[in-house]
Amino acid sequence: MATPLPPHQSPSAQPSAEELAVRAEQERQTKKMLIIASIAALLLLALLALAVYFLLQPATPTDKIRDVFIIVVALESLIIGVALIILIIQLASLINLLQNEVRPILHATSETVNTLRGTVQFLGEEVIEPVMKLNGYLASLKRMLELLGIKPK
């Protein structure tokens, strides 16, 4: 889906040098993050392969490694719990934002639309309708004068 253009920019207008620089910087940042993530994934995969290799050796004390792994999993579950608490707090903050800031804006916008609707209806009844009737009366008077021969066609 195409990105929307700013109101001052038409579809045929060329982006400015500043916009091109911003886009190029964003692309560089995206490529940089992708490269870092790829390197981290490869490093993690290599460490996992190395760990499996050493665990398969006959002299490896697997019971001690198992205990260390259980401790690591417990610490990881604590970190995940903290992350979930932070996520819940952020979600509560978002809900608060929607209820206390976005809802009043929507309410005010709705009131504005209703006011505009009433104004348009009033103008239609009080200004446009009488002008249209007057135009109709004048057109009929003009036609009557043309038929009577008082006013030339």
N, C-alpha and C positions, 0 to 999 in steps of 0.2 A: 504494500500500500504506500502511495506517495506521501511524503511529508507535506503538511499544509504550508503555504507560503504566507509570509507576513502580509498584513493588509496593504502596505505601501508598495509591495512588489508584485508585478504582474507575472503571469506564467512565462511570457517571452523574455522577461528581463534577465540579464546575466547576473549571477551572484557577485557581490563585491569582493575585493581582495581580502578584506577582513573576514568575511564569511568563508571564503576558500581556505584561509589560514586556520580558522577554527575547525573546519571539517578535516583538514589534513592533520591537525593536532589530535583530534578525536580518533582518527584512523590509526595514528602512531600509538596512542595509548591502548587501543583495542589490540593491535598486533603485539605490543609489549606484554599485555596481560595474558594473551593466548600463548606466547612463548614461555612465559614464567610458569603458567599452569601445565604446559606440556612437559617442561623440565621437571617440575615437582612430581608429576605423575610417573614419569620414567624413573626418577630417583626412588620413589616409593616402591615401584615394581621391582627395581634392582635390590633394594633392601629386603623385600619380601622373599625374593628368590634366594638371596644369601642366607636369610634366616632358615628357610626350608632346607637348604643344603646342610647347614650346621646341625640342625635338629635331626637329620637322618644319619648322622655319624653315630657309631655304636657307643662311643665313650661319653656321649652328651648326657649331662644330668637333667633329664626332661622334667623331673618333679620340681626342681628349683625354678626352671624356666616357666613351668605351669603356674607356680605360685606368683612369680613376677607378672605373668600375663593376666592373672586374676586381679592383681592389684591395679594394673594398667586399665583393665576393663572397668573396674570400680571407679577409678578416677575419671575415665571417659564418661561414665554415666553421670557423675557429679557435674561435669562440664556441660553435658547435654541438658541436665536439669536446670542449671543456671541460664543456659541459652533459652530454654522454654519459658522460664520466669521473665526474662527480658522481652521475649516475644509477646507474652501476655500483657506486659506493661505497655509495650508499644501499641498493641491492638486496642487496649483501653484508651490510650492517648488518641488514637485515630477515631475511635467511636466518639470520644468527647469532642474532638474537632468537628466531626460531622454534625453532632447534635447542637453544639453551641455556636458554631460559626457558619457552616454551610446552610443549615436549615433556616436561620434568620434571613440569609441572603436570598434563598429561594422564596421565602414568604414575602419579602419586600418586592422581589421581581414579580411575583404573582399579583400583588396589590397594584403594582405599576401597570401591568397588562390589563387588569380589570378597570383601572382608571382610564387608560387609553381607550378601551372598548366603549366605556360610557361617553367619553369625549367624542369619539367618532360617531356614535349613535346620535348624540345631541346635535353635532354639526350636520349630520345627514337629515335629521328631522327639521331643524330650525334654519338652516342656511341653504342646503342644496335643494331640498324639496321645493321651497318657495321660488327659488331661482328657476328651477326646471318648469314649474307651473307658469311663471311669468313668461318664459321663453315660448312655451306652448301657446299661451294667449296671444302673444305678439305675432307668432307665426300664423295663427288662425286669422288675426286681424289683417295681417299683410295679405294673406290669400283672399280674404273677403274683399279687400280694397282692389286687388287685382281683378277679381271676378266682376266687380261693379264698374270697372274701367276707370276708377279714380287714380290708381297708381299704375304706371306702365310696368310690364313684365320685366 
